[in-house]
Each structure stands twice: as C-alpha cells, then as structure tokens.
Amino acid sequence: MTVGGGAFSSLKFSSLISWKSTGKLQQTVANCIERTGPALHSGKLSTVKIVPESARTGRYFVFRSNIVRASIDHAVKETPLCTTLSKDGYTIRTVEHLLSALEATGVDNCRIEIESCDPCDRSVEVPVFDGSAREWVEAVDQVGLNVAIDCGGNSCEKLAPFLNEPVHVRKNDSFIVAFPHSKVNITYGIDFPQAPAIGRQWFSSTLLDESFYSKQIASSRTFCIYEEVEHMRNSGLIKGGSTETAIICSATRGWLNPPLRYGDEACRHKVLDLIGDLSLFAKDGSQGLLVAHIVTYKNHLREAVALLFLKVYIWVNYMYKQLHIWVDIHCTRSLFVAYQESIKRMVLS
C-alpha cells in the first residue's frame, strides 16, 4: 500500500501496526559506559556517557542539560550523510551507529549524556571511532545488561511493532518496501556504478539473534568514494574522516585501505545504518525495529527512509497510544491532522 492522496482519510483507523509481546523483559545497561573520540563530520572531540535507566523510559540524549529523545519526533528531515536529532535549537548528529548498536544489543532504556569539546557549541556529534558500531557493541558486552525496573520496582514487558500490511516508498530509482513477516528480516541492495570495486551488492539476513549482529553487521565500516572527498569537505562534511575512520574506494584504483572485513562490507554497513534509523520507532522501552521483511535498494535512500518514517509513524503512534488507552481521542485527532499536513507538504515537495 502506498500512502498518498485519498488514503489520508483512512489513516487514523488503519490496523497497519500491531504491538505484540517479544517474550522478553525491557533491559538497560548494567553499568555506565563512557567513550571519547573525534566526530566524522565536524572533526571535533566529543564524549558520550551511557547511563542505566528505568523501564518504560526509552533511550534519550542529554546535551547541555537539554533532553532530546531518540525518537522520530526529533529527527531532522534533511541532513546529508548522517542521521540528526534536534530539539529547541540543540542538535545531535551522526547518531545512527550508536543507536543501531543499542537497538541490536537490547539496550531498551538508557540516558545518553553527550558533550562537545567546545563549551559554546549548540551542535554535537557522536564519535565515529573506526566508522562501525563495533566500539559500542563491545562496550555493552563489557558492562552487560540488567532487567530494567520502573519506579515501583517492577519489570516491564518488551513490545515490538508488527507490520500487518505492505507499505512502500519510492524516490527516483530508490525504494524501500516492507512486508508482513513473523521475524525481522532486512534485505538491502546498493549500486555504485562509478566505483566498480563496490558495484552492485545485496545483503539479507534475519536479525533476531543478537550475536549475528555483533559478528556480521556491527564491524562493517562506513565508506566513501575517493573522488568525492574534496567536494564533501568543501561542503563542510567528513572533516574527521580518514583511513582510520572509513574505508575508501577509488573509481579507478579500487579500495585504497584494504583489507575489507567482509567482501560486501559496504552493503552491510548500510544495514547497520538502517537499523539505527529504524530504532527511532522505539516507544517507552519498546523495540523500534519493525517486525517485517524490509527490502531497500539504492545508495542514496536516507530521505526515502525519512518519508517512510513519517508515513508509517502515524499508525505506530496511534496504535501504541490506543494500546495504553490513556491518550484522549481528541488529542489523537489533533496530532493526526498535524502529521497529515506535514506529510502532504513533504510528498508535494
């Protein structure tokens, strides 16, 4: 089903998403994690501290005493080469690797304190490390996980959003499609004809096993085309990029800093990014990653993913609030109208 035109009138009552039990309890980190490193785009040092949180809290950032939830509510529509969250003039960039690792390792609730080396900055960026999520996965493994409890000392069931009907979004020759499925499955395709060493690649896997993510996804590094580096730096991007923070492919000379960790490392890294983006569906300690077979193709898809977020989020938000009843119906209608108008503007643009 494609969302658009007359379909808006029936969105509110759609049963596209069902929240169901995962058979697990919500978790949090057993101890604090703290890491410091340079950022990919700004090149500045930043420090991230991940702190245990109570059940039903979810994941959220704290920057300059401002709380920015890791939610689609705060995702910035158009940010080149990274996922950005923003609230009240404070911005947190390149969150996808960290959030991907937290989602995949089962850190459902945590406080993420982040600070820039520049005390005047209103924008901060998560450290890039080697360009993968391996640093974060290893850090979570080191401290371990605990069952999260709420303020009353009770554990909470972890829910997940199950897709009931197919949805798809297409922009030019890029697309993302999601089909109902009993498990989380992601199939990702990329195509870089200008860099034959990358070329066209496909990667597909079921992600239910956290160890699979750790062994097959987390270590895949971000990548770039060597001939595009100067243009990106002139645009204020990848100031912290190097052969230590990314794998670099030349159109004529192939990979400049081998060896690759996987033959299809570039494609696997796109899966890593997608999991981080989809984690923004998470609500109150629930799973963010849709239980569906998600198929996506092409190399510049972040804006299309954002469109899917906004279109599907109406259903996710509505069904989740219906599950917990406590939202007033009139308020839900108001929110629906606001989201409806924002999506119409995006589609028309």
Secondary structure, DSSP 8 states (H G I E B T S, - for coil): ----GGGGGGGGG---EEEEEEEEE-EEESS-EEEEEEBTTT--EEEEEEEE--TT--EEEEETTEEEESSGGGB-S--TTS--EEETTEEEE--HHHHHHHHHHT--BEEEEEEESSTT-SEEE-B-TTSSSHHHHHHHHHH-EEE-B-TTS-B-EEEEEEE-S-EEEEETTEEEEEEE-SS-EEEEEEEETT-TTTEEEEEEEE---HHHIIIIITT---EEEGGGHHHHHHTT--TT--TTTSEEEETTTEESS---SSTTHHHHHHHHHHHHHHGGG--TT---S-BEEEEEESS--HHHHHHHHHHHHHHHHHHHHHHH--S-HHHHHHHHHHHHHHHHHHHH-
